[in-house]
Amino acid sequence: MSTHRPLVVVLSGAGISTDSGIPDYRGPNGLWRRDPEAEKLVTYDHYMADPRIRRRAWRMRCDSPTLRARPNEAHRAVVRLERSGVPVRVITQNVDGLHQQAGMPARKVLELHGTAREVVCTGCAARSAMAEALERVRAGEPDPACDRCGGILKSATVMFGQALDPEVLGQAMAFTKAAEIFIAVGTSLQVQPAASLAGLAAQHNARLIIVNAEPTPYDPVADEIVRDPIGTALPALLAVIAEEPGAA
């Protein structure tokens, strides 16, 4: 008799990385609430049109804790679940790469909003390491241009005003529909289309668990809501799931 292990899909938002020293954006103390002007730095039209915005954006990237951050216990707990033999896929709204740094295989992580660890040319689409671009900024280039074509460089993240990669979104929807357990952790579930994945999971009869300090629009359709701190709540939750017997 074979034992069926349910597919667990984890949708992670900024809240999973706050213990790593990366602030969230929309929480009570989030960046957009503290400095609404900062939103322009990650809005595509403003960024492309205004060199002053780009220069400020590069200074922000130099000061950002993202590249210095290290995975925390919540990231490691997801990896432990995957290594226990449970099929796991991560769909993340984060751009910090901490799931992969914790040991999650890159092929099992979908980065809905791209990655802050690379830059991409808006002209020729060439990609290179963010660390290299930041070295140029620190060496005196306030708005470094593409080495290949001279085009404008931006982080390889999805800025406000840009569409998500349709292939990545399609994969995320496929995993969501197949999920038997869907855990939304550290996300306000306010940014579409990522937020709608929670509703999609519920429609396809997944066990929907929301782990978030603040209420979300999808709480009414959740099977379980956890308000406890993510750094302790998620490891405890995933440890229980790892021990649950599979359906024969």
VENWOPE-V774099 format. One line per field, one symbol per residue. psi: psi as a letter, one per 30 degrees, with the letter a starting at -180 (. if undefined). A space follows every 50 residues. Layout:
psi: ???
This chain:
psi: kkkkkkkkkjjkaffffefggjllegleglefeeiffffffgkeeeeefj eeeeeeeeeeeefkfeffllkaeeeeeeeeeefffkkkkkjkflgfgfee ffgkkefgkjjegakffllkkfefgkklkeeeeeeeeffgjfiklkfefg lkkllhljlkfkkljfeeeeeeeeeeffkfkjjjkgkfhfjlfeefeeee eefggljjkkjkelllfgefgkfkkkflkefeeeeeeeeeeffkklk.
